[in-house]
Amino acid sequence: MQHFLIEVETKDPLPEIINWYDKIKPQYVNEMNAHKIKEWLLLDVNMNQDTIFPDIFCDPFFLLSKDIAKLVNKYEPGIRMVGVNIFSKKYRIFLPYFLPILPIINCLSNQSEFIHEDIDISRGVIIERETTGRGIFQLAGIETQRVVIRLDLLESILRREPISIRVQEIEVV
């Protein structure tokens, strides 16, 4: 089965999430510690009139729009989702997003090529049997958060014409 790295399209003018440090601790965004995150969070954004709200955020965390989160739940019903409301008082924006607590899977092959040792990957090669059939997961073994999505889930997302999503196929062995 084909797999892809999925991320936000950075060419678009995106909102910048601010003041998240006290609300979402990076060390809690995993299956073991997610219970330490509140069920619903409120995050402020810097934006302007041209800002586009994507269906996926990658920074500072991987967030999904409400519609994409529903799709992910259909393919991966066991994934916990933390509600995150994005808002701008100035522009009167209040949008629901979801922080999926993705499994972190150690499936990178030694054929993968890395940037600055283990910070990121320049060429990802995953071992399919290690993915345990997951439709979406985070790669283990690198410092940068990289999310992998299986082709069938990606096709479902693309049929809904998502906003500002970019994918890159990765090799599977």
Backbone as a printed PyTorch tensor [residue, N CA C, xyz], in Angstrom:
tensor([[[  0.8500,  -1.1810,   0.0000],
         [  0.0000,   0.0000,   0.0000],
         [  0.8930,   1.2400,   0.0000]],

        [[  0.4980,   2.2440,  -0.7360],
         [  1.2680,   3.4790,  -0.7980],
         [  1.0400,   4.3190,   0.4590]],

        [[  2.0670,   5.0480,   0.8480],
         [  2.0190,   5.9470,   1.9940],
         [  2.6120,   7.2930,   1.5990]],

        [[  2.1910,   8.3300,   2.3060],
         [  2.6020,   9.6900,   1.9850],
         [  2.8760,  10.4770,   3.2570]],

        [[  3.8200,  11.4040,   3.1700],
         [  3.9700,  12.3990,   4.2180],
         [  2.9100,  13.4480,   3.9370]],

        [[  2.2230,  13.9130,   4.9590],
         [  1.1930,  14.9330,   4.7790],
         [  1.5350,  16.1340,   5.6450]],

        [[  1.3610,  17.3050,   5.0530],
         [  1.6550,  18.5440,   5.7750],
         [  0.8760,  19.6850,   5.1660]],

        [[  0.9910,  20.8480,   5.7740],
         [  0.3010,  22.0360,   5.2900],
         [  1.1020,  22.6510,   4.1450]],

        [[  0.4040,  23.2260,   3.1980],
         [  1.0540,  23.9400,   2.0850],
         [  1.5360,  25.2860,   2.6140]],

        [[  2.8270,  25.4880,   2.6290],
         [  3.4050,  26.6790,   3.2640],
         [  3.4120,  27.9140,   2.3770]],

        [[  2.9820,  27.8020,   1.1260],
         [  2.9450,  28.9700,   0.2520],
         [  1.7770,  29.8910,   0.5880]],

        [[  0.7540,  29.3580,   1.2260],
         [ -0.4260,  30.1400,   1.5620],
         [ -0.1730,  30.9680,   2.8160]],

        [[ -0.8520,  32.1390,   2.9430],
         [ -0.7280,  32.9280,   4.1770],
         [ -1.5110,  32.2540,   5.3050]],

        [[ -0.8010,  31.6410,   6.2260],
         [ -1.4120,  30.8450,   7.2880],
         [ -1.4620,  31.6080,   8.6000]],

        [[ -2.4240,  31.2660,   9.4610],
         [ -2.4420,  31.8790,  10.7870],
         [ -1.2880,  31.3450,  11.6270]],

        [[ -0.8370,  32.1680,  12.5280],
         [  0.2300,  31.7610,  13.4500],
         [ -0.3850,  31.5510,  14.8320]],

        [[ -0.3100,  30.3300,  15.3160],
         [ -0.8490,  30.0330,  16.6420],
         [  0.0970,  30.6140,  17.6810]],

        [[ -0.4620,  31.3840,  18.6140],
         [  0.3640,  32.0440,  19.6360],
         [ -0.0840,  31.5960,  21.0340]],

        [[  0.7790,  31.8060,  21.9880],
         [  0.4950,  31.5430,  23.4040],
         [  0.0210,  30.1180,  23.6760]],

        [[  0.5850,  29.1530,  22.9850],
         [  0.1860,  27.7620,  23.1730],
         [  1.0400,  27.0620,  24.2290]],

        [[  2.1590,  27.6540,  24.5970],
         [  3.1480,  27.0020,  25.4610],
         [  2.5720,  26.4980,  26.7790]],

        [[  1.6980,  27.2680,  27.3970],
         [  1.1330,  26.8690,  28.6890],
         [ -0.0650,  25.9420,  28.5390]],

        [[ -0.5610,  25.7660,  27.3260],
         [ -1.7850,  25.0000,  27.1250],
         [ -1.5460,  23.5860,  26.6050]],

        [[ -0.5220,  23.4290,  25.7650],
         [ -0.2030,  22.1040,  25.2260],
         [  1.2850,  21.8540,  25.4190]],

        [[  1.6100,  20.9850,  26.3030],
         [  3.0170,  20.6250,  26.5330],
         [  3.4080,  19.5570,  25.5040]],

        [[  4.4670,  19.7930,  24.7360],
         [  4.8760,  18.8250,  23.7090],
         [  5.0760,  17.4080,  24.2510]],

        [[  5.5650,  17.2880,  25.4710],
         [  5.8180,  15.9580,  26.0380],
         [  4.5280,  15.2030,  26.3580]],

        [[  3.3610,  15.8680,  26.2870],
         [  2.0820,  15.2140,  26.5530],
         [  1.3940,  14.7240,  25.2690]],

        [[  1.9120,  15.1060,  24.1140],
         [  1.2500,  14.7560,  22.8590],
         [  1.7180,  13.3670,  22.4150]],

        [[  1.2900,  12.3760,  23.1750],
         [  1.5580,  10.9670,  22.8630],
         [  0.5240,  10.1220,  23.5980]],

        [[  0.4290,   8.8740,  23.2200],
         [ -0.6180,   8.0080,  23.7650],
         [ -0.5110,   7.8020,  25.2760]],

        [[  0.7010,   7.8550,  25.8350],
         [  0.8760,   7.6210,  27.2670],
         [  0.4870,   8.8210,  28.1280]],

        [[  0.6900,  10.0440,  27.6090],
         [  0.4890,  11.2370,  28.4280],
         [ -0.6560,  12.1440,  27.9850]],

        [[ -1.3780,  11.7710,  26.9580],
         [ -2.4290,  12.6370,  26.4070],
         [ -3.5150,  12.9630,  27.4350]],

        [[ -3.7130,  12.1080,  28.4100],
         [ -4.7270,  12.3670,  29.4330],
         [ -4.4050,  13.6270,  30.2510]],

        [[ -3.1770,  14.1180,  30.1790],
         [ -2.7760,  15.3190,  30.9090],
         [ -3.1380,  16.6100,  30.1660]],

        [[ -3.6590,  16.4630,  28.9320],
         [ -4.0920,  17.6210,  28.1410],
         [ -5.5900,  17.8050,  28.3670]],

        [[ -6.0220,  19.0510,  28.5450],
         [ -7.4520,  19.3220,  28.7120],
         [ -8.2150,  18.8440,  27.4880]],

        [[ -9.4960,  18.5110,  27.6740],
         [-10.3260,  18.0050,  26.5740],
         [-10.5590,  19.0570,  25.4850]],

        [[-10.7250,  20.3130,  25.8600],
         [-10.9050,  21.4030,  24.8950],
         [ -9.9700,  22.5410,  25.2650]],

        [[ -9.2910,  23.0740,  24.2600],
         [ -8.3530,  24.1650,  24.4650],
         [ -8.7520,  25.3430,  23.5900]],

        [[ -8.3340,  26.5120,  23.9830],
         [ -8.5900,  27.7240,  23.2250],
         [ -7.2410,  28.3380,  22.8690]],

        [[ -6.9560,  28.4520,  21.5580],
         [ -5.6730,  28.9800,  21.1010],
         [ -5.8920,  30.2060,  20.2190]],

        [[ -5.1830,  31.2610,  20.5520],
         [ -5.2600,  32.5230,  19.8140],
         [ -4.3310,  32.4680,  18.6070]],

        [[ -4.6920,  33.1910,  17.5410],
         [ -3.8570,  33.2360,  16.3440],
         [ -3.5890,  34.6740,  15.9150]],

        [[ -2.4050,  34.8660,  15.3310],
         [ -2.1040,  36.0970,  14.5950],
         [ -2.5100,  35.8420,  13.1580]],

        [[ -3.1570,  36.7960,  12.5570],
         [ -3.6080,  36.6260,  11.1820],
         [ -3.8370,  37.9900,  10.5460]],

        [[ -4.1560,  37.9740,   9.2530],
         [ -4.5600,  39.1880,   8.5600],
         [ -5.7330,  38.8490,   7.6560]],

        [[ -6.1630,  39.7870,   6.8490],
         [ -7.3400,  39.5700,   6.0010],
         [ -7.1240,  38.4900,   4.9500]],

        [[ -5.8860,  38.2300,   4.5560],
         [ -5.5860,  37.2380,   3.5220],
         [ -5.3190,  35.8430,   4.0780]],

        [[ -5.3750,  35.6940,   5.3630],
         [ -5.0560,  34.4200,   5.9980],
         [ -6.0060,  33.3230,   5.5430]],

        [[ -5.4200,  32.1690,   5.2680],
         [ -6.1810,  30.9820,   4.8880],
         [ -6.1050,  29.9920,   6.0420]],

        [[ -7.2520,  29.4530,   6.4310],
         [ -7.2750,  28.4430,   7.4790],
         [ -7.2350,  27.0730,   6.8170]],

        [[ -6.1030,  26.3820,   6.9600],
         [ -5.9220,  25.0900,   6.2780],
         [ -6.6980,  23.9760,   6.9810]],

        [[ -6.8360,  22.8690,   6.2870],
         [ -7.4670,  21.6980,   6.8970],
         [ -6.5010,  20.9460,   7.8010]],

        [[ -5.2140,  21.2720,   7.6940],
         [ -4.1940,  20.6540,   8.5440],
         [ -3.2070,  21.7320,   8.9790]],

        [[ -2.9060,  21.7650,  10.2530],
         [ -1.8080,  22.5710,  10.7790],
         [ -0.6740,  21.6130,  11.1050]],

        [[  0.5610,  22.0370,  10.9210],
         [  1.7040,  21.2150,  11.3150],
         [  2.5400,  21.8800,  12.4000]],

        [[  2.3130,  23.1550,  12.6290],
         [  3.1450,  23.8960,  13.5630],
         [  2.2760,  24.7470,  14.4720]],

        [[  2.3790,  24.6520,  15.7410],
         [  3.3720,  23.8980,  16.5080],
         [  3.0100,  22.4200,  16.6820]],

        [[  1.7680,  22.0650,  16.3460],
         [  1.3200,  20.6810,  16.4700],
         [  0.5300,  20.2990,  15.2310]],

        [[  0.3350,  19.0090,  15.0560],
         [ -0.4740,  18.5020,  13.9580],
         [ -1.9400,  18.6190,  14.3630]],

        [[ -2.6600,  19.5120,  13.7010],
         [ -4.0730,  19.7350,  13.9780],
         [ -4.8910,  19.4640,  12.7300]],

        [[ -6.1150,  18.9910,  12.9240],
         [ -7.0080,  18.6790,  11.8200],
         [ -8.2780,  19.5160,  11.9190]],

        [[ -8.7870,  19.9640,  10.7670],
         [-10.0830,  20.6330,  10.7570],
         [-11.1490,  19.6220,  11.1700]],

        [[-12.3190,  20.1180,  11.4930],
         [-13.4160,  19.2600,  11.9440],
         [-13.7450,  18.1780,  10.9070]],

        [[-13.8340,  18.5570,   9.6240],
         [-14.1880,  17.5900,   8.5760],
         [-13.1160,  16.5210,   8.3890]],

        [[-11.8610,  16.9190,   8.4210],
         [-10.7700,  15.9500,   8.2490],
         [-10.6820,  15.0430,   9.4820]],

        [[-10.9230,  15.6040,  10.6570],
         [-10.9090,  14.7880,  11.8810],
         [-11.9920,  13.7120,  11.8270]],

        [[-13.1700,  14.0330,  11.2910],
         [-14.2330,  13.0300,  11.1500],
         [-13.7840,  11.8890,  10.2430]],

        [[-13.1170,  12.2370,   9.1490],
         [-12.6150,  11.1960,   8.2340],
         [-11.5800,  10.3140,   8.9100]],

        [[-10.6520,  10.9310,   9.5900],
         [ -9.6120,  10.1630,  10.2890],
         [-10.2650,   9.2100,  11.2900]],

        [[-11.2950,   9.6750,  11.9860],
         [-11.9980,   8.8070,  12.9490],
         [-12.6650,   7.6190,  12.2820]],

        [[-13.0970,   7.7650,  11.0320],
         [-13.7050,   6.6320,  10.3160],
         [-12.6650,   5.5670,   9.9900]],

        [[-11.4560,   6.0060,   9.6350],
         [-10.3910,   5.0660,   9.2830],
         [ -9.6370,   4.5580,  10.5140]],

        [[ -9.5670,   5.3890,  11.5370],
         [ -8.8380,   5.0440,  12.7660],
         [ -9.7080,   5.3930,  13.9730]],

        [[-10.7510,   4.5960,  14.2310],
         [-11.7050,   4.9510,  15.2910],
         [-11.1130,   4.9990,  16.6990]],

        [[ -9.9670,   4.4320,  16.9200],
         [ -9.3840,   4.4320,  18.2610],
         [ -8.5230,   5.6390,  18.5840]],

        [[ -8.2960,   6.5090,  17.6250],
         [ -7.4180,   7.6560,  17.8740],
         [ -8.1400,   8.7040,  18.7210]],

        [[ -7.5040,   9.0810,  19.7940],
         [ -8.0550,  10.1200,  20.6640],
         [ -7.8570,  11.4740,  20.0020]],

        [[ -8.8610,  12.3220,  20.1010],
         [ -8.8010,  13.6740,  19.5420],
         [ -9.0670,  14.6810,  20.6590]],

        [[ -8.1750,  15.6490,  20.7880],
         [ -8.3520,  16.7330,  21.7440],
         [ -8.8980,  17.9280,  20.9670]],

        [[ -9.9900,  18.4960,  21.4390],
         [-10.5840,  19.6510,  20.7770],
         [ -9.7510,  20.9030,  21.0000]],

        [[ -9.5570,  21.6610,  19.9290],
         [ -8.7820,  22.9000,  19.9860],
         [ -9.5510,  23.9590,  19.2120]],

        [[-10.0260,  24.9690,  19.8970],
         [-10.6910,  26.0710,  19.2180],
         [ -9.6710,  27.1520,  18.8930]],

        [[ -9.5980,  27.4850,  17.6240],
         [ -8.6900,  28.5320,  17.1390],
         [ -9.5050,  29.8150,  17.0600]],

        [[ -8.9630,  30.9130,  17.6170],
         [ -9.7440,  32.1340,  17.5600],
         [ -8.8790,  33.3720,  17.3420]],

        [[ -9.5340,  34.3850,  16.7950],
         [ -8.9610,  35.7220,  16.6750],
         [-10.0540,  36.6970,  17.0770]],

        [[ -9.8260,  37.3740,  18.1740],
         [-10.8050,  38.3500,  18.6480],
         [-10.9420,  39.4910,  17.6380]],

        [[ -9.8160,  39.9300,  17.1050],
         [ -9.8010,  41.0630,  16.1680],
         [-10.6490,  40.7810,  14.9250]],

        [[-10.5170,  39.5660,  14.3660],
         [-11.2340,  39.2300,  13.1290],
         [-12.5060,  38.4080,  13.3720]],

        [[-12.8310,  38.1950,  14.6340],
         [-14.0300,  37.4440,  15.0150],
         [-14.0810,  36.0630,  14.3580]],

        [[-12.9670,  35.3690,  14.4840],
         [-12.8360,  34.0110,  13.9660],
         [-12.8450,  33.0530,  15.1500]],

        [[-13.6010,  31.9780,  15.0340],
         [-13.6480,  30.9400,  16.0580],
         [-13.9000,  29.6220,  15.3410]],

        [[-12.8590,  28.8130,  15.1880],
         [-12.9500,  27.5880,  14.3990],
         [-12.5050,  26.3720,  15.2140]],

        [[-13.2550,  25.2770,  15.1190],
         [-12.8450,  24.0600,  15.8290],
         [-11.8130,  23.2640,  15.0170]],

        [[-10.7730,  22.8340,  15.7020],
         [ -9.7750,  21.9200,  15.1490],
         [ -9.5990,  20.7950,  16.1610]],

        [[ -8.8650,  19.7740,  15.7460],
         [ -8.6370,  18.6420,  16.6400],
         [ -7.1830,  18.2260,  16.5900]],

        [[ -6.6460,  17.9480,  17.7620],
         [ -5.2830,  17.4650,  17.9210],
         [ -5.3610,  15.9410,  18.0630]],

        [[ -5.0320,  15.1940,  16.9840],
         [ -5.0740,  13.7350,  17.1100],
         [ -3.8490,  13.2470,  17.8810]],

        [[ -4.0650,  12.3210,  18.7620],
         [ -2.9530,  11.7140,  19.4910],
         [ -2.5420,  10.4910,  18.6700]],

        [[ -1.6220,  10.7240,  17.7520],
         [ -1.2250,   9.7030,  16.7900],
         [ -0.2350,   8.7160,  17.3880]],

        [[ -0.3430,   7.4600,  16.9790],
         [  0.6960,   6.5150,  17.3990],
         [  2.0230,   6.9150,  16.7580]],

        [[  3.0770,   6.7670,  17.5060],
         [  4.4180,   7.0700,  17.0000],
         [  5.0640,   5.7330,  16.6840]],

        [[  5.2900,   5.4860,  15.3900],
         [  5.7150,   4.1640,  14.9510],
         [  7.1520,   4.1890,  14.4270]],

        [[  7.9410,   3.2760,  14.9200],
         [  9.3260,   3.1220,  14.4880],
         [  9.3450,   2.2070,  13.2650]],

        [[  9.2090,   2.7960,  12.0900],
         [  9.1110,   1.9960,  10.8690],
         [ 10.0550,   2.4740,   9.7680]],

        [[ 10.9470,   3.4160,  10.0750],
         [ 11.8860,   3.8980,   9.0620],
         [ 12.9360,   2.8340,   8.7620]],

        [[ 13.1020,   2.5630,   7.4910],
         [ 14.1040,   1.6040,   7.0460],
         [ 15.4890,   2.2550,   7.1090]],

        [[ 16.5280,   1.4310,   7.1610],
         [ 17.8930,   1.9840,   7.1300],
         [ 18.2330,   2.5300,   5.7450]],

        [[ 17.3310,   2.3640,   4.7770],
         [ 17.5040,   2.9630,   3.4550],
         [ 17.0930,   4.4340,   3.4450]],

        [[ 16.4410,   4.8940,   4.5080],
         [ 16.0380,   6.2990,   4.6070],
         [ 17.2690,   7.1890,   4.6710]],

        [[ 17.1220,   8.4050,   4.2000],
         [ 18.2080,   9.3800,   4.2490],
         [ 17.7770,  10.5270,   5.1510]],

        [[ 18.7000,  10.9610,   6.0040],
         [ 18.3800,  11.9280,   7.0420],
         [ 19.0650,  13.2660,   6.8110]],

        [[ 18.4560,  14.2980,   7.3700],
         [ 19.0260,  15.6480,   7.3640],
         [ 19.6070,  15.8810,   8.7540]],

        [[ 20.8750,  16.2410,   8.8190],
         [ 21.5540,  16.4950,  10.1030],
         [ 21.3130,  15.3410,  11.0760]],

        [[ 21.7200,  14.1750,  10.6830],
         [ 21.5940,  12.9320,  11.4450],
         [ 20.1440,  12.5330,  11.6330]],

        [[ 19.5060,  12.8770,  12.7520],
         [ 18.1400,  12.4130,  12.9800],
         [ 17.1390,  13.5460,  13.1880]],

        [[ 17.4300,  14.7240,  12.6410],
         [ 16.4960,  15.8400,  12.8050],
         [ 15.2930,  15.6880,  11.8810]],

        [[ 15.5310,  15.3160,  10.6380],
         [ 14.4540,  15.1620,   9.6640],
         [ 14.8890,  14.1490,   8.6070]],

        [[ 13.9860,  13.8230,   7.6960],
         [ 14.3200,  12.9010,   6.6170],
         [ 14.3040,  13.6390,   5.2910]],

        [[ 15.2500,  13.3020,   4.4330],
         [ 15.2510,  13.8360,   3.0740],
         [ 14.6560,  12.8130,   2.1160]],

        [[ 14.7650,  11.5470,   2.4820],
         [ 14.1710,  10.4540,   1.7080],
         [ 13.6720,   9.4140,   2.7000]],

        [[ 12.3500,   9.3050,   2.7680],
         [ 11.7640,   8.3650,   3.7050],
         [ 11.4730,   7.0280,   3.0670]],

        [[ 11.8920,   5.9770,   3.7200],
         [ 11.5800,   4.6150,   3.3000],
         [ 11.0450,   3.9180,   4.5460]],

        [[  9.7940,   3.4510,   4.4650],
         [  9.2190,   2.7920,   5.6400],
         [  9.0410,   1.2870,   5.3940]],

        [[  9.0590,   0.5560,   6.4810],
         [  8.8440,  -0.8900,   6.4490],
         [  7.3540,  -1.0990,   6.7310]],

        [[  6.6230,  -1.5310,   5.7160],
         [  5.1670,  -1.5920,   5.8210],
         [  4.6790,  -2.4770,   6.9580]],

        [[  5.2980,  -3.6190,   7.1760],
         [  4.8130,  -4.5270,   8.2270],
         [  4.9040,  -3.8790,   9.6160]],

        [[  5.7940,  -2.9030,   9.7790],
         [  5.9400,  -2.2120,  11.0630],
         [  4.8200,  -1.1940,  11.3120]],

        [[  4.0990,  -0.8040,  10.2600],
         [  3.0300,   0.1980,  10.4150],
         [  1.7640,  -0.4010,  10.9930]],

        [[  1.7120,  -1.6960,  11.1270],
         [  0.5760,  -2.4410,  11.6800],
         [ -0.7610,  -2.0220,  11.0580]],

        [[ -0.7310,  -1.6760,   9.7750],
         [ -1.9590,  -1.3430,   9.0590],
         [ -2.5750,  -0.0020,   9.3970]],

        [[ -1.8640,   0.8270,  10.1050],
         [ -2.3940,   2.1380,  10.5060],
         [ -2.6150,   3.0320,   9.2970]],

        [[ -3.7070,   3.8060,   9.3350],
         [ -4.0190,   4.7420,   8.2630],
         [ -3.2970,   6.0540,   8.4030]],

        [[ -2.9300,   6.4030,   9.6270],
         [ -2.2120,   7.6550,   9.8950],
         [ -1.3910,   7.4670,  11.1610]],

        [[ -0.1550,   7.9560,  11.1270],
         [  0.7230,   7.8220,  12.2830],
         [  1.8800,   8.8080,  12.1600]],

        [[  2.6080,   8.9480,  13.2410],
         [  3.7890,   9.8110,  13.2750],
         [  5.0320,   8.9340,  13.2220]],

        [[  6.0400,   9.4070,  12.4970],
         [  7.2980,   8.6640,  12.4010],
         [  8.1210,   8.8060,  13.6760]],

        [[  8.6420,   7.7120,  14.1600],
         [  9.5820,   7.7040,  15.2810],
         [ 10.9930,   7.7700,  14.7090]],

        [[ 11.9410,   8.1840,  15.5310],
         [ 13.3420,   8.1510,  15.1320],
         [ 13.8710,   9.4400,  14.5460]],

        [[ 13.0170,  10.4680,  14.4590],
         [ 13.4640,  11.7830,  13.9960],
         [ 12.8920,  12.8430,  14.9330]],

        [[ 13.5760,  13.9760,  15.0370],
         [ 13.1220,  15.0310,  15.9370],
         [ 11.9520,  15.8200,  15.3710]],

        [[ 11.9140,  15.9880,  14.0620],
         [ 10.8430,  16.7320,  13.4240],
         [  9.5880,  15.8740,  13.3760]],

        [[  8.4550,  16.4820,  13.6680],
         [  7.1970,  15.7370,  13.6010],
         [  6.8140,  15.5410,  12.1410]],

        [[  6.7700,  14.2810,  11.7100],
         [  6.3660,  13.9210,  10.3520],
         [  5.2210,  12.9340,  10.4420]],

        [[  4.1390,  13.2590,   9.7620],
         [  2.9450,  12.4250,   9.7980],
         [  2.8090,  11.6960,   8.4700]],

        [[  2.5460,  10.3980,   8.5640],
         [  2.3960,   9.5290,   7.3920],
         [  0.9300,   9.1370,   7.2910]],

        [[  0.4330,   9.1370,   6.0590],
         [ -0.9550,   8.7870,   5.8070],
         [ -1.0040,   7.7310,   4.7100]],

        [[ -1.8870,   6.7620,   4.8750],
         [ -2.0480,   5.6910,   3.9020],
         [ -2.9100,   6.1880,   2.7320]],

        [[ -2.6940,   5.6130,   1.5640],
         [ -3.3490,   6.0600,   0.3340],
         [ -4.8670,   6.1110,   0.4380]],

        [[ -5.5150,   5.1090,   0.9950],
         [ -6.9840,   5.1100,   1.0280],
         [ -7.5510,   6.2710,   1.8380]],

        [[ -6.9300,   6.5790,   2.9660],
         [ -7.3640,   7.7260,   3.7640],
         [ -7.0720,   9.0270,   3.0200]],

        [[ -5.9090,   9.1140,   2.4140],
         [ -5.5610,  10.3070,   1.6390],
         [ -6.5630,  10.5450,   0.5120]],

        [[ -6.9340,   9.4860,  -0.2050],
         [ -7.9070,   9.6390,  -1.2930],
         [ -9.2420,  10.1660,  -0.7740]],

        [[ -9.6780,   9.6940,   0.3760],
         [-10.9210,  10.1900,   0.9760],
         [-10.8180,  11.6730,   1.3120]],

        [[ -9.6710,  12.0780,   1.8170],
         [ -9.4610,  13.4890,   2.1380],
         [ -9.4580,  14.3250,   0.8620]],

        [[ -8.7420,  13.8690,  -0.1560],
         [ -8.6280,  14.6390,  -1.3980],
         [ -9.9630,  14.7850,  -2.1190]],

        [[-10.8510,  13.8130,  -1.9890],
         [-12.1810,  13.9200,  -2.6080],
         [-12.9820,  15.0740,  -2.0310]],

        [[-12.6280,  15.5220,  -0.8650],
         [-13.3310,  16.6290,  -0.2030],
         [-12.6700,  17.9780,  -0.4700]],

        [[-11.7210,  17.9920,  -1.3760],
         [-11.0160,  19.2140,  -1.7950],
         [-10.5010,  20.0240,  -0.5980]],

        [[ -9.5510,  19.4580,   0.1230],
         [ -9.0270,  20.1270,   1.3180],
         [ -8.2720,  21.4070,   0.9770]],

        [[ -8.1750,  22.2570,   1.9710],
         [ -7.4910,  23.5420,   1.8230],
         [ -6.0560,  23.4090,   2.3200]],

        [[ -5.1090,  23.7870,   1.4660],
         [ -3.6880,  23.9050,   1.8150],
         [ -3.0470,  22.6240,   2.3470]],

        [[ -3.2470,  21.5300,   1.6430],
         [ -2.5960,  20.2740,   2.0170],
         [ -1.5640,  19.9200,   0.9520]],

        [[ -0.4220,  19.4660,   1.4250],
         [  0.6400,  19.0160,   0.5210],
         [  1.0440,  17.6100,   0.9460]],

        [[  1.2440,  16.7330,  -0.0380],
         [  1.6760,  15.3700,   0.2600],
         [  2.9000,  15.0240,  -0.5650]],

        [[  3.6740,  14.0960,  -0.0440],
         [  4.8610,  13.6040,  -0.7390],
         [  4.9080,  12.0940,  -0.5200]],

        [[  4.9500,  11.3590,  -1.6080],
         [  4.9880,   9.9050,  -1.4880],
         [  6.3010,   9.4650,  -0.8520]],

        [[  6.2010,   8.4540,  -0.0140],
         [  7.4030,   7.8660,   0.5580],
         [  7.4720,   6.4100,   0.1100]],

        [[  8.6720,   5.9020,   0.0710],
         [  8.8690,   4.5360,  -0.3820],
         [  8.4770,   3.5420,   0.7010]],

        [[  8.0010,   2.3900,   0.2540],
         [  7.5800,   1.3330,   1.1820],
         [  8.3060,   0.0470,   0.8010]],

        [[  8.8670,  -0.6200,   1.8010],
         [  9.5110,  -1.9170,   1.5710],
         [  8.8610,  -2.9590,   2.4610]]])
